[in-house]
């Protein structure tokens, strides 16, 4: 028996690969399936609701843009988790770098 998740996953990736015009509709199914999980992961890593919502939007944009790179060697959820984790870690590194730069500028000014 095929679950809704499996059906949505297969429709999204197959239509995207085939270049069908329905890929956006199927990507919508993917978004509806995984958005809550991606948001919760972002929230757990970023510790801020607004940043987590923004990150989730960016992550799904990246996923859509990179959907042709998805190799069906892994689950879609694993692929999205990887994009989510990498995005959030990069964001946190940039934030830390900005804080370090501000601290250095402050010390130099004193």
Secondary structure, 3 states (H helix, E strand, C coil): CCCHHHHHHHHHHHHHHHCCCCHHHHHHHHHHHHHHHHHHHHHHHHCCHHHHHHHHHHHHHHHHHCHHHCCCCCCHHHHHHHHHHHHHHHHHHHHHHHHHHHHHHHHHHC
